[in-house]
Amino acid sequence: MKRKITLKQIAKTLNVSIATVSKALKDSHEISVETKAIIKKYATEHNYRPNTVALNLLNRQTKTIAVILPTFHNNFFVKIFSGIEETANEKGYKLIVIISNGELKKEVESIEMLENGTVDGLLISLSEETQSQQYSQHLQSFIDIAGPIVMFDRVSDAITCDKIIIDDFNCAYNATVHLIKTGCKNIAIVSVLHDLGIVKDRISGYKKALEDSNIPVNDKLIKLIKKEYDFETEIKTLLDYTTIDAIIGLEEFSTIETMVIAQSRGYKIPEELSFVGYTNGNLYKYVTPSVTCINQHANYIGKKATEKLIARIEEKETETTAFETKVIKTNLIYRNSTRKLQ
C-alpha cells in the first residue's frame, strides 16, 4: 500500500506553494489547467487524502458533536441516544460518544480531550459523582474554550447553558397518587441512584403526594441502595421487615429486580404488591406481569437536546440569545403491575 502524503510534501516535490496545491485539488480557477493536471496526477499516484481534522480546525467547524452519557446499561439513555443520533444524522453531524460510567474523573478527562477542537459542541448528562461533589469547572472550561454545551436529564445549576430536563417532581407525585387511588397506602421507593438531583425531586414529589392524601411519610420505605451494598439482601430486608403494598422503582433495573425478588418470596402482583417503574423500557412490556411505567419520552429528549445544540453551533441562537431550560412532561402508561382504579 502506498504511503499517504501531505499537501506540504506535494508542494515541496513540485516546487509550488502549499496554497497552490490546495487550490489545485479544489479545482480553483486561479490555477492553470496544466498545473492542476500535474498536481492532481501526482496526488492520486501518491495516495493523497485530505486531513479532515486539519481542515475542520481551519474552517473552525468539525460537524461533529460529542455526547457524554453516564451509562449505556439504562434503557432510558439508550433511547435518548437514539434521538440524538437520528437528529444528528438529519442535520449532517457526526457523533463522538463517551460513557462516563458515573465517574467524575472519566468525565473530566473526556472533556479535556475534547477541548482541542475535535468537536463543535457537547451534549452531556452528568455523572452521579459530578452531581454529588457539585463540581463544574470542567464544564465551564469547555464552554470557554471549545463551544456550547446542552445538558439533559442530569444537569448542574452552576453552569449557564441550555438544559432539557424532566418534570421529576410531578411525575413522582402523579405516580404516587395513582397508587393511592388504587388502594395502596404503604408505598416504597427503591433505587440504585442516590446522589442525583433527579432522585431528590422524585422523592419530594412522592412525599408531597403522601402528605396531600394524609398518609404519614415513613423514611424506612425509601430505599436508596449504594453500589457497595448487596441489592438482593437490601430488597429482601425491605420485603420481610416492613409493611408495603406498592413499590416505585426509580429506574428499570431497580423495578425489574425488585419485582423478581418479590415474586420469588410469594408476593402476588398486583393483588398484594403493585409496581410502577421509571422509563418506558422494552422489558416492562414483556415481563409478567407487564409493568406500569412513567414514560419520560427519552427519544424526544435526545432530539430536542441535539436540535438546541446545533442551533447554538450554527449561531441560529447566538450568545445573546437567552438560554432555555425546557421541561419535558411525562405520562403514566398503565399495565398489569398495578391494580385497577377503585
N, C-alpha and C positions, 0 to 999 in steps of 0.2 A: 504494500500500500504506500502510495506517495505521501510524503510528509506535508502537512499544511504549511503555508507560508503566510506572511503578513503583508499589509499594504507597504510598510516600510521596506521590506525586503524586495518587493517588486519594484518600488521606486528606485532603490539603490542599484539593482541589476540593470534596469532600463535607462538609468541616468535621467530620471524625471522627478518632479516633486511628488510628495505623498498626496497633495491636493489634486494633482493631475491624474494620478491613478484612481483616486476616489471618484472624481468626476467622470472619468472614462468608463468605469464599471457601472456608473449610474446612467450612462448613455447621454451625458450632458452635451448640449450643442456647443459649448465653449471649447470642446476638444475636437481636433480634426478627425475625420473618418479614418485616416490611415493610422493615427496614433491610438485611437480607440481599438482598432482591429488588433494591433500589436499587443496592447496591454491585456485585452480580453483573452487573446490566444494564449499568452504566457500564463495568465491567472488560471485558466482552465487546465492547462497542461501540468501545472504545479499544485493543483487541488486547493485553490484558494477558497476560503469560506469566510463570509463577514463575521466579525467579532460582535455578536449581538449585545453582550454586556457593555462593551465599549461604546457602541452606537447608542445604546439606551442612555448611558451616562452623558454622552454628548448632547443628545436630544432632551435630556432631563425628564424622560419618561420611559418606563420599562414595560408598561402594560401588564404589570404583574402585581398581584395583591398577596400579602401574607395573611394566613389565618392561624391563630393560636387557640387551640381547644384544650380544656382541662383533662378531657378523657375521650376515648372513642368507644368505651365499653357501655356507655349510656345511650340508649336509642334516641333520646332527645337530641343529643349533639350530632348523631348520625343524620337525623332529619334536618337539623339546622344546616349542616354542611351540604346536604343535597340541594337546599335552597340557594346557598351561596354559590355552589358550582354551576347550577342552572343559570343563574343571573350573570355570573362572570363570563360564562361561555357566550351568552347572548350579546354581551357588551364587548366581546373581543379581548377579555383579560385572562391571563394565566394565573394559577394559584400555587403558592408555596404553603404547605400545610405542616404545622408543628403541633405535637401533643406534649403539653407540659407535665402530664401525669400528676397534676395538683401541686407541683413543686415550684416555689418562688425562684429558686436558683436556676432551674431549667428555663423558666420564663424570662428571667433577666438575661441569661446568656444568649438566648434565642433572639431577643430584641437587639442586643448589642451587635450580633451578627448581621441583622437586617438593616442596620443603620448606615451601611456602606453604599447605599444607592441601589441595592438589589431589587427593592420593591418601591411602589409608589404610595402605598398606604397599608394600614393594618386593621384587620378585624380580630377582636380578641374577647374571649370570655375568661375572666381572671381565675387563677388557681385559688384553691382554698387557703394556702399559706399566704398568698398575696393579700387576701382579704383579712385574714386573722391577724397578720402583722401590720396591716394598714400601710403597706409600702407602695409607693407610686413614682419614685424618682425615674425609674427606667421608662415608664410610660411617657412622662413629660419630656424626657430626653429624646425619645423617638419623634414626638411631635415637633420639637425644636430643630432636630437635625434632618429627619427623613421625610416626614409627611403626616397626613391626617390619620387619626385613629377613630374607629367606631367600635364602641363596646356593646356587648349584648349579654343579656341574662345576668351574669355576674359582673358587676360594674363597681367603679370607685367614684365616690363623691368628691374626692380630692382633685380629680382631673376634669378640666373643662373640655368636653368634646361631645359629639353626638352619641346617643345611647338608645338602645332598643331593649326595653325591659318588659316583664310580665307583671300583671296586676296580682302579685303574690298574696297580698293581704286578703283581697276579696275572693280569690279563688279558694283559699283555705276556709274562709268564712262560709262561703256557699256550700262547699262540700260537707262541712260540719253540720250546717243547718239541715241539709238533705238527710244526713244520717239521723239527726234528732227527729225529724218528721216521720221517719220510718220506725221510730220507737226506741232508738239507741240512746243511752244516757251515759254509759261508761266508755268513752271514745279515746283510744290511744293514738299517739303519733309515733311512728317508727322511721328512723333514717340513719344512714351511714354518714350523712353530712352533719356538720355541727357548727363550724365557724364561718358560715356564709351569711351574708345579709339576707338572701332569699329565704333561708331557713328561719331566721328571726321574724321576718314579715309573715311567713306562713303560720308560725306558732302564735303570733299576735292575732292573726285572723281567726284561728281556731279558738283561742281563749275568749275573744270577743263574742263569738257565736255562742259559746257555753254560757257566758255571763248574760247575754241577751235572752237566753232561754232559762235563766235562773238555775243553771246546773253548776255546782261548785267545780273550780279548776283543781284537778289533782295532778301535781307535778310528777308523781310517780308514774303517770301514764304517758309521759313524754320521754321517749327512749331514743336518745341520740347516741349511737354506738360508735366509739372511736375505732380507728384502724387496729390498734393493738389488742382490742377485746375480741373474744370469740362470739361471732354473731349468733350462732345457733344456741349457745348457752344463755346469752342475754335474752333471746326471744322465749326460750323455754321457761326462764325465770319469770318473765312478764306474764306468760300464759298461766303458769302454775300458782303464782302467789298474788295475783291481782284479779279483781273482777272487771272483765271487759266484755263488751258486746259489739265493738266495732274498732277497726284499725284504719288509719290513713297512712299510707306509705308515701314518703316524700320523693321517692324515685323508684324506678322499675324494679331494681334489684331487691330493695327492702320489701316491696309489696309482694312480689312473687315468692321470695324465700320465706317470708313470714307466713304466707298462706299455705305453703307446702308443709312447714313445720306444724302449723295449727291443725291441718288435716291429718298429719301423722299422729297427732295426740287426740284424735277422735272428735274434733270440732266439726259441726255441720255448718256449711257455708251456703246461704247467708242466714239460715234459721237461728243459729247460735252466735255466729260471729260474721259481721259484714266487713267488706273491704272496699276502700277507694284508693286508687293509685294515681300518682302523677305521671304525666306524659302518656300519649296515646300510642304505646308501643305495640308491635305485632304480637308479642307474647300474650298481651292482655286479651286478645281475641280468641286465642286457641287453647289456653289452659282451661281446666274445668274446676269450678265454673268460670265463665268469662268474666273479666274484671271491669267494674265501673271505674271510669277514669276521668281525670281532669285533662282536657285537650288544650295544650298550650300553643298549638299552631306553630310548631317548630320550623317547618319548611317556610312558612310565611316570614318568620323572624329572620331566617337566613337571607331571604330575598330582599327584605326591607333594609337590613343592615348593609348588604352589598350595594344596593341602589344608592343609599345615602353616602357610602364611602366613595363610590365612583363619581357622584355629583361633586364631592369635595375635591377629588383629584383633578377632575376636568374643569374645575373652577366655575361650574354652574352654580355652586354655592361657595362663595368666596369667604375669606377670613372675616369679612364684616357681616356675613350672614349669621344670624343668631343660631347657636347650637340648639339642637332639639333632643328632648327625651321623649321617645314615643312609647306609650304604654299599650301593650297588647292585651286585649281582653281574652278570657278563657271561657270554656263551657264544659259542663259535665256530660259525658257520654254514658248513658245508663245501660248496664249489662246485668249479669246474673249474680254478682257477688254482693249485691245489696238487696234488702227487702223492698217489696212494693210499698208505695206510699199508703199510709193508713187513712 
